[in-house]
Amino acid sequence: MTRLRASARRPPRPDLCTPTGRFPMSAVPSLVSRPASALAVAGALALVYVIWGSTYLGIRFALEGGFPPLLMAGSRFVAAGALMYAALRLRGVPAPSAAQWRNCTIMGILLLGGGNGLVCIAEQTVSSGLAAIAVASAPLWIGLFVTLRGQRPGPLEWTGLAIGFVGVLWLNAGSSLTATPVGLVALLVAPVAWAFGSVWSRGRDLPSPFMTAAAQMLCGGGAMLLAGPLLGERFDGLPTLHGTLSVLYLVGFGSIVAFTAYVWLLHHVRPTLAGSYAYVNPVIAVVLGAWLAAERFTSHDIGAMAVILCGVVAITLARARVAKPAPEADPAT
C-alpha cells in the first residue's frame, strides 16, 4: 500500500490526449520498458489509432440514434467506469481514498464533462471529422498552460505552439464552424477544459492508473447525467438499434479496450510512439467520417488540420529531445 501511494503521488507531466473519452497520461505512473514483438506493438497501435479515431463517428451515430449528448456521454462513462471499478476491486485493487475521490471528481468534470461532453454537444451540428480537427489542438493548450505555470518551452516547442495556434485561428476563421455558433463555442472550450484538467492533475494524489480511469469515468459520467436534465435534455423515445450499438461500442472499445492497449504500449514502447495517436486520430476520424457518413471537408478544413498537426508533432519532438536519458520511463513525452 505504501509503495502504491508513493507511486501515485509521483508528479507526472501533462498529456497529449484529446477529449473524446480517453484518459490523461497523468493517470499513468512511470513505467519500465519491456521487450515486445513488433507484431504485438503494431497490433496495439492499430487498436489505439483506429478505435480512438473512430470514437468521433461513434458519438455522431449515437446522437443520430436518439441519444441526447450529455445523457449519452454520462451513461457511457458510468457504465464503463462501473465495469472497470468492479473488476479492479475483485482483483484486490484498493479503493480510492476520500482525497483521491475528490481529485478524480475534479478531473472527471474537467476532462470528461468539459472535454468529451462539449464534443458531444458540438457534434449535434458539426461533423465528426471537423470535431476531431478542432480538438486536435488540445496539446497546444496543454503547452500554454504548462508555460503559464512556469515551465519554459524550448525553441522547437515555442515554434510548435505558434504553428499550432495559427492552425486553430485558421480553422475557426472561415470553415463551416462559423455557421454553427454553438458547435464553434463548444469545440473552442472542449480542448481548453481538457488541457486545464490535464495540467491541474499534475502532482495530485491519485490511485493506480486503471482505478484512476474508473473513478474519473464514474464521477465525470455522473456529473453529465445530472447536468443533462438540468439543461433540458430528455429522451423523446426509444433510441434506435444503431444508436444503442454505437454507445455499446464506445463503452466496450472506446473506453476499455483501446485504453488497455494504450497502457500496454506505455509498458513496452517509447512514450513518443505511444503518444503518436494525438496526431493520427484526427486523420483517422476524417477518413472514417468521409467513408462511412459521407461527410465533406473543404480544402480550408484539411489545411487547418495539417497546420495544427504540424504544431502538435513539433511539440512532441521537442519534449522527446529534452527527455531524461531513459525516455521510456516518462510516458508524457
C-alpha positions as CSV (number, residue, x, y, z in Angstrom):
1,M,0.0,0.0,0.0
2,T,2.8,2.4,0.8
3,R,4.6,1.8,-2.4
4,L,1.3,2.2,-4.4
5,R,0.6,5.6,-2.8
6,A,4.1,6.8,-3.3
7,S,3.9,5.9,-7.0
8,A,0.5,7.6,-7.3
9,R,2.0,10.9,-5.8
10,R,4.9,11.0,-8.2
11,P,4.3,14.2,-10.1
12,P,3.5,13.4,-13.7
13,R,3.8,15.6,-16.7
14,P,0.7,16.7,-18.8
15,D,-0.6,14.5,-21.5
16,L,-1.3,14.8,-25.2
17,C,-4.8,13.2,-25.1
18,T,-7.8,14.6,-26.8
19,P,-11.3,14.9,-25.3
20,T,-13.2,12.1,-26.9
21,G,-13.4,9.9,-23.8
22,R,-9.8,8.9,-23.4
23,F,-7.8,9.2,-20.3
24,P,-4.9,11.6,-19.2
25,M,-1.4,10.3,-19.4
26,S,-1.1,11.9,-15.9
27,A,-3.0,8.9,-14.6
28,V,-0.2,6.6,-15.6
29,P,3.0,6.5,-13.4
30,S,6.5,5.9,-14.7
31,L,6.8,2.6,-16.4
32,V,9.7,0.5,-17.4
33,S,10.0,-0.7,-21.0
34,R,9.8,-4.4,-21.5
35,P,10.6,-6.4,-24.7
36,A,7.7,-6.9,-27.0
37,S,7.3,-8.3,-30.5
38,A,6.9,-5.9,-33.4
39,L,3.6,-7.6,-34.3
40,A,2.2,-7.1,-30.8
41,V,3.2,-3.4,-30.8
42,A,1.8,-2.9,-34.3
43,G,-1.5,-4.5,-33.2
44,A,-1.8,-2.4,-30.1
45,L,-1.0,0.8,-32.0
46,A,-3.7,-0.2,-34.6
47,L,-6.2,-0.6,-31.8
48,V,-5.4,2.8,-30.3
49,Y,-5.3,4.6,-33.7
50,V,-8.5,3.1,-35.2
51,I,-10.7,2.8,-32.1
52,W,-9.9,6.2,-30.6
53,G,-10.0,7.8,-34.1
54,S,-13.5,6.2,-34.6
55,T,-15.0,7.5,-31.3
56,Y,-15.9,10.8,-33.0
57,L,-18.0,8.9,-35.6
58,G,-19.4,6.6,-32.8
59,I,-20.6,9.8,-31.0
60,R,-22.3,11.1,-34.1
61,F,-24.1,7.8,-34.7
62,A,-25.3,7.6,-31.1
63,L,-26.7,11.2,-31.3
64,E,-28.4,10.4,-34.6
65,G,-29.9,7.3,-32.9
66,G,-31.8,9.3,-30.4
67,F,-29.4,9.8,-27.5
68,P,-29.2,13.3,-26.0
69,P,-25.5,14.4,-25.9
70,L,-24.8,14.6,-22.1
71,L,-27.1,11.8,-21.2
72,M,-25.4,9.6,-23.8
73,A,-21.9,10.5,-22.7
74,G,-22.8,10.2,-19.0
75,S,-24.4,6.8,-19.3
76,R,-21.4,5.6,-21.4
77,F,-18.8,6.6,-18.8
78,V,-20.8,5.4,-15.8
79,A,-21.3,2.0,-17.4
80,A,-17.6,1.7,-18.4
81,G,-16.4,3.1,-15.1
82,A,-18.6,0.7,-13.1
83,L,-17.4,-2.3,-15.1
84,M,-13.7,-1.3,-14.6
85,Y,-14.2,-0.4,-10.9
86,A,-15.9,-3.8,-10.1
87,A,-13.2,-5.8,-12.0
88,L,-10.4,-3.9,-10.2
89,R,-12.0,-4.4,-6.8
90,L,-12.4,-8.1,-7.4
91,R,-8.7,-8.3,-8.2
92,G,-7.9,-6.6,-4.9
93,V,-7.0,-3.1,-6.1
94,P,-7.6,-0.7,-3.2
95,A,-10.5,1.7,-3.5
96,P,-9.6,5.4,-3.8
97,S,-9.3,7.4,-0.5
98,A,-11.6,10.4,0.1
99,A,-8.9,12.8,-1.1
100,Q,-8.3,10.7,-4.3
101,W,-12.1,10.6,-5.0
102,R,-12.1,14.4,-4.7
103,N,-9.3,14.7,-7.2
104,C,-10.8,12.2,-9.6
105,T,-14.1,14.1,-9.4
106,I,-12.5,17.4,-10.4
107,M,-10.5,15.6,-13.2
108,G,-13.6,13.8,-14.4
109,I,-15.7,17.0,-14.6
110,L,-12.9,18.9,-16.5
111,L,-11.6,16.1,-18.7
112,L,-14.8,14.1,-19.4
113,G,-17.6,16.6,-18.7
114,G,-15.9,19.7,-20.1
115,G,-13.9,17.8,-22.7
116,N,-16.0,14.9,-24.0
117,G,-19.4,16.4,-23.0
118,L,-18.8,19.5,-25.1
119,V,-17.6,17.5,-28.1
120,C,-20.9,15.5,-27.9
121,I,-22.9,18.8,-27.8
122,A,-20.9,20.1,-30.8
123,E,-21.5,17.0,-32.9
124,Q,-25.2,17.8,-32.9
125,T,-24.4,20.4,-35.5
126,V,-20.7,19.7,-36.6
127,S,-19.4,16.8,-38.5
128,S,-17.4,14.2,-36.6
129,G,-14.3,14.8,-38.7
130,L,-14.4,18.6,-38.1
131,A,-14.8,18.0,-34.4
132,A,-11.7,15.8,-34.5
133,I,-9.7,18.5,-36.2
134,A,-10.8,21.1,-33.7
135,V,-9.9,19.1,-30.6
136,A,-6.5,18.1,-32.0
137,S,-5.5,21.5,-30.6
138,A,-5.6,20.1,-27.0
139,P,-1.8,19.6,-26.8
140,L,-1.3,23.2,-27.8
141,W,-3.4,24.4,-24.9
142,I,-1.6,22.0,-22.6
143,G,1.7,23.6,-23.7
144,L,0.3,27.0,-23.0
145,F,-1.0,26.1,-19.5
146,V,2.4,24.5,-18.7
147,T,4.1,27.7,-19.8
148,L,1.8,29.8,-17.5
149,R,2.8,27.5,-14.6
150,G,6.5,28.4,-15.1
151,Q,7.8,25.7,-17.3
152,R,9.9,27.2,-20.0
153,P,9.4,25.8,-23.5
154,G,12.4,25.3,-25.8
155,P,12.7,27.0,-29.2
156,L,11.2,24.0,-31.0
157,E,8.2,23.8,-28.6
158,W,7.6,27.6,-29.0
159,T,7.6,27.0,-32.8
160,G,5.2,24.2,-32.4
161,L,2.8,26.3,-30.3
162,A,3.0,29.2,-32.8
163,I,2.3,26.9,-35.7
164,G,-0.5,25.1,-34.0
165,F,-2.3,28.2,-32.9
166,V,-2.1,29.6,-36.4
167,G,-3.9,26.4,-37.5
168,V,-6.6,26.9,-34.7
169,L,-7.2,30.5,-35.9
170,W,-7.3,29.4,-39.5
171,L,-9.8,26.6,-38.7
172,N,-12.2,28.9,-36.8
173,A,-11.9,31.9,-39.1
174,G,-13.5,30.6,-42.2
175,S,-14.6,26.9,-42.0
176,S,-18.2,25.6,-41.7
177,L,-17.8,26.1,-37.9
178,T,-18.7,29.7,-38.4
179,A,-22.2,28.6,-39.4
180,T,-22.8,26.8,-36.2
181,P,-22.2,29.1,-33.2
182,V,-23.0,26.5,-30.6
183,G,-20.7,24.0,-32.2
184,L,-18.0,26.6,-32.6
185,V,-18.1,27.6,-28.9
186,A,-18.2,24.0,-27.7
187,L,-15.2,23.0,-29.8
188,L,-13.2,26.0,-28.6
189,V,-13.9,25.3,-24.9
190,A,-13.6,21.5,-25.0
191,P,-9.8,21.2,-25.6
192,V,-9.2,24.1,-23.2
193,A,-11.1,22.2,-20.4
194,W,-9.3,19.0,-21.3
195,A,-5.9,20.7,-21.2
196,F,-6.6,22.6,-18.0
197,G,-7.7,19.4,-16.3
198,S,-4.6,17.5,-17.5
199,V,-2.2,20.2,-16.2
200,W,-4.2,20.6,-13.0
201,S,-3.8,16.9,-12.3
202,R,0.0,17.1,-12.0
203,G,1.3,16.1,-8.6
204,R,-2.2,15.2,-7.3
205,D,-2.8,12.3,-5.0
206,L,-4.3,9.7,-7.3
207,P,-4.9,5.9,-7.1
208,S,-3.4,3.3,-9.5
209,P,-3.8,4.1,-13.3
210,F,-6.8,1.9,-14.0
211,M,-8.5,2.8,-10.8
212,T,-8.0,6.5,-11.6
213,A,-9.6,6.0,-15.0
214,A,-12.5,4.1,-13.5
215,A,-13.1,6.7,-10.8
216,Q,-12.9,9.6,-13.3
217,M,-15.4,7.9,-15.5
218,L,-17.8,7.3,-12.6
219,C,-17.5,10.9,-11.4
220,G,-17.4,12.6,-14.8
221,G,-20.2,10.4,-16.1
222,G,-22.4,11.0,-13.0
223,A,-21.9,14.8,-13.4
224,M,-23.1,14.7,-17.0
225,L,-26.1,12.6,-16.0
226,L,-27.0,15.3,-13.6
227,A,-26.3,18.2,-16.0
228,G,-28.2,16.8,-18.9
229,P,-31.7,17.0,-17.4
230,L,-30.9,20.4,-15.9
231,L,-30.1,21.7,-19.4
232,G,-33.4,20.3,-20.7
233,E,-32.1,17.0,-22.2
234,R,-34.6,14.1,-22.3
235,F,-35.3,11.1,-24.4
236,D,-38.1,11.7,-26.9
237,G,-38.5,7.9,-27.5
238,L,-36.5,4.7,-27.5
239,P,-33.1,5.1,-29.2
240,T,-32.6,3.2,-32.4
241,L,-30.7,-0.1,-32.5
242,H,-27.9,1.7,-34.5
243,G,-27.6,4.3,-31.8
244,T,-27.6,1.8,-29.0
245,L,-24.9,-0.3,-30.6
246,S,-22.8,2.8,-31.1
247,V,-23.0,3.6,-27.3
248,L,-22.0,0.0,-26.6
249,Y,-19.1,0.3,-28.9
250,L,-18.0,3.5,-27.1
251,V,-18.3,1.7,-23.7
252,G,-16.5,-1.5,-24.6
253,F,-14.0,-0.5,-27.2
254,G,-13.5,3.3,-26.8
255,S,-13.4,3.3,-23.0
256,I,-11.9,-0.1,-22.1
257,V,-10.2,-2.0,-25.0
258,A,-8.3,0.9,-26.5
259,F,-7.3,2.3,-23.1
260,T,-6.0,-1.1,-22.1
261,A,-4.0,-1.3,-25.3
262,Y,-2.6,2.2,-24.7
263,V,-1.4,1.3,-21.1
264,W,0.2,-1.8,-22.5
265,L,2.1,0.3,-25.1
266,L,3.3,2.5,-22.3
267,H,4.9,-0.6,-20.8
268,H,6.6,-1.7,-24.0
269,V,7.5,1.2,-26.3
270,R,8.9,4.7,-26.2
271,P,6.3,7.3,-24.9
272,T,6.6,9.3,-28.1
273,L,5.4,6.3,-30.1
274,A,2.6,5.6,-27.7
275,G,1.5,9.2,-27.8
276,S,1.6,9.4,-31.6
277,Y,-2.2,8.9,-31.6
278,A,-2.5,12.6,-30.8
279,Y,-1.8,13.4,-34.4
280,V,-3.0,10.2,-36.1
281,N,-6.5,10.1,-34.6
282,P,-7.8,13.3,-36.3
283,V,-6.7,11.9,-39.7
284,I,-8.5,8.5,-38.9
285,A,-11.6,10.4,-37.9
286,V,-11.7,12.5,-41.1
287,V,-11.3,9.4,-43.3
288,L,-13.9,7.4,-41.4
289,G,-16.3,10.3,-41.5
290,A,-16.0,10.7,-45.2
291,W,-16.2,7.0,-45.8
292,L,-19.0,5.9,-43.5
293,A,-21.0,9.1,-43.0
294,A,-20.5,10.9,-46.3
295,E,-19.0,13.9,-44.5
296,R,-17.5,16.5,-46.8
297,F,-14.5,18.7,-46.0
298,T,-13.2,21.8,-47.7
299,S,-9.6,22.5,-48.5
300,H,-9.8,25.1,-45.7
301,D,-10.6,22.4,-43.2
302,I,-7.9,20.0,-44.4
303,G,-5.3,22.8,-44.5
304,A,-6.1,23.9,-40.9
305,M,-5.8,20.3,-39.7
306,A,-2.4,19.9,-41.4
307,V,-1.1,23.1,-39.7
308,I,-2.5,22.1,-36.3
309,L,-0.9,18.6,-36.6
310,C,2.4,20.1,-37.6
311,G,2.4,22.1,-34.4
312,V,1.5,19.0,-32.3
313,V,4.3,17.0,-33.9
314,A,6.8,19.8,-33.2
315,I,5.8,19.9,-29.6
316,T,6.0,16.1,-29.3
317,L,9.5,16.1,-30.8
318,A,10.6,19.0,-28.6
319,R,9.5,17.1,-25.5
320,A,11.3,13.9,-26.7
321,R,14.6,15.9,-27.1
322,V,14.5,17.2,-23.6
323,A,13.5,13.9,-22.1
324,K,15.8,12.2,-19.5
325,P,18.3,9.6,-20.6
326,A,15.7,6.8,-20.2
327,P,12.6,8.3,-22.0
328,E,10.7,5.1,-21.8
329,A,10.2,5.8,-18.1
330,D,8.4,9.0,-18.8
331,P,5.0,8.4,-20.6
332,A,4.1,12.1,-21.2
333,T,6.7,13.0,-23.8
